[in-house]
């Protein structure tokens, strides 16, 4: 997890500085990372709240952005459903994109040693994310123009690094291409739900191709 922890350093600093510059105090900003623990949803939520968006808009946006974690849970259900509740709750909270990316090994979560490994991996990322947030909070009060340095590219770079190793089939390749092309196109059209619609189209294309190839 160490390379991924350092990869999101600009992302965490961006969120911490963004939060304090949008009117949140340091404790509120730190609790965002301590309780929510989701970079994309944290950044979007802070921006919406700073712009006085309605509660429905904030909650719906957070729900859509975080909905992929439901899919992560379904993917790991067979391995974790037999584990005690304390393990399911702990690993469920720590199940970020980064930890899920390391969960593809067939031996993951199989025995107690593997469970402690996953707990250590997810826990280390949690500590790193909160540390980067704290640095961002401190930097945000000292460097008011920090959010204009393009640190948000760390978000795209991190997800590119997570997605590329998983493109091993025609279905996953097609889904990635469709997601990239449609998200850029919808964004240029200034469509509010560009990312959501792009993701849905990509999933439909990937599923269709997998279904067709499975029947061939």
C-alpha angles and dihedrals in degrees: 000000000000096000090047091047091056091042091063094046092102089045093054092045089049092053095046093049093042092053096053092043090053092057104269117131121236095262094051091048092049093047089054089065094037096053108022097035097185120114101203096044091045094054094045093046093051091051093048093048091047089053091051094246117177120267090247092054092049094047095043093049091048090048094051095045093047096042092095088071088066088060090048089054092050091049091054097036095100092055099041105033091083093052123097117273094251090060094046093050094046097046091040090059092047095045100116127156089268096053091044089053088059093047097076095092110105090229095056115124091359099125140010093271091054090048092053089047091055091045091051092046094049093040093051090052090049091053092046092049092052091046092052089048090053091050089049092051091052092044092046092060092047100038109039094183095053093111090061095062095087096251089145088079085077087074093058093041092052094050092046089055091049097046103043097066089053095057099099104129137051090250094054091044092051091047091052093049094047092047092051097045097042095044091054092044094049091046091053088051087053091237109170096216095042098131094042094051092043091053092049093049091048092051092049092050093047093047092047094051092047090049093049094047090047091056094045 
